[in-house]
Amino acid sequence: MQKDVILTPEGLEKLKEEIQYLQTDKRREVAERIKEAREFGDISENSEYDDAKNEQAMLEARIATLEDKLRSAAVIDESELDSEFVRVGSVVTVDDPKRGKSVQYTIVGSTEADPNENRLSNESPVGKALLGHKSGDEVEVGLPNGGARKLKITKIAVG
């Protein structure tokens, strides 16, 4: 059984847009590739046809996965967010004394996570450690090597 997918309103919109794109433009593109590959003759030994059919199968699987996520999506009501506690949808500024710098993270559901954009999943070690804490709290994040890293929450804002 699939667990609920937590999305921000922005994440919900992106998910719908991706499904729309895949179901229309991308399906047409793949269908055209299959049609062109069929014109090369015998499909039993046609690698272009096999590649296009494989791409079609992967496309349909991706669409099914995204539609499943959409069906089980729980969208965050941003009006219920506040800057007192860290929740999914919060923008959290933390000081990392070991690195000597301040970093801002947006806590999102796993579907929207993108560490390169500092969008951390609520299921990631840092995201999980920050959830439920207040500004001024110091949290300890377990590291894969068994050690720990301390982060101090300096600011919580609503995304």
Residue pairs with C-beta under 8 A, 6 or more apart in sequence:
2 68
2 72
3 72
4 72
4 73
4 74
5 69
5 72
5 73
5 74
5 109
5 110
5 111
6 73
6 74
6 76
6 88
6 108
6 109
6 110
6 111
6 122
7 15
7 73
7 74
7 75
7 76
7 108
7 109
7 111
7 112
8 75
8 76
8 78
8 88
8 89
8 108
8 109
8 112
8 159
9 75
9 76
9 78
11 108
11 109
11 111
11 112
12 70
12 73
12 75
14 112
15 66
15 69
15 70
15 73
15 111
16 70
18 66
19 63
19 66
19 67
19 70
22 59
22 62
22 63
22 66
23 63
26 59
27 59
30 52
30 55
30 56
30 59
31 56
33 48
33 51
33 52
33 55
34 49
34 52
34 53
34 56
36 48
36 52
37 43
37 46
37 48
37 49
37 51
37 52
38 46
38 49
40 46
40 48
40 49
43 49
69 111
76 88
76 89
78 89
78 158
78 159
81 87
81 89
81 90
81 158
81 159
82 158
83 90
83 135
83 155
83 156
83 157
83 158
84 134
84 135
84 156
85 132
85 133
85 134
85 156
86 92
86 107
86 130
86 131
86 132
86 133
86 134
86 153
86 156
87 107
87 131
87 132
88 107
88 108
88 109
88 122
88 131
89 106
89 107
89 108
89 158
89 159
90 106
90 107
90 156
90 157
90 158
90 159
91 104
91 105
91 106
91 107
91 156
91 157
91 158
91 159
92 104
92 105
92 106
92 107
92 130
92 153
92 155
92 156
92 157
93 102
93 103
93 104
93 105
93 153
93 154
93 155
93 156
93 157
94 102
94 103
94 104
94 105
94 130
94 151
94 152
94 153
94 154
95 101
95 102
95 151
95 152
95 154
96 102
96 103
96 149
96 151
97 150
97 152
98 149
98 150
102 154
103 118
104 118
105 118
105 119
105 120
105 126
105 127
105 130
106 117
106 118
106 119
106 120
106 159
107 120
107 121
107 122
107 127
107 130
107 131
108 119
108 120
108 121
108 122
109 121
109 122
110 121
110 122
110 123
112 119
112 121
113 119
113 120
113 121
113 124
115 124
120 126
120 127
121 127
122 128
122 131
125 141
125 142
125 143
126 141
126 151
129 139
129 140
129 141
129 142
129 151
130 139
130 151
130 153
133 139
133 153
134 153
134 156
135 153
135 154
135 155
135 156
136 152
136 153
136 154
137 152
137 153
138 150
138 151
138 152
138 153
139 150
139 151
139 152
139 153
140 148
140 149
140 150
141 148
141 149
141 150
141 151
142 148
143 149
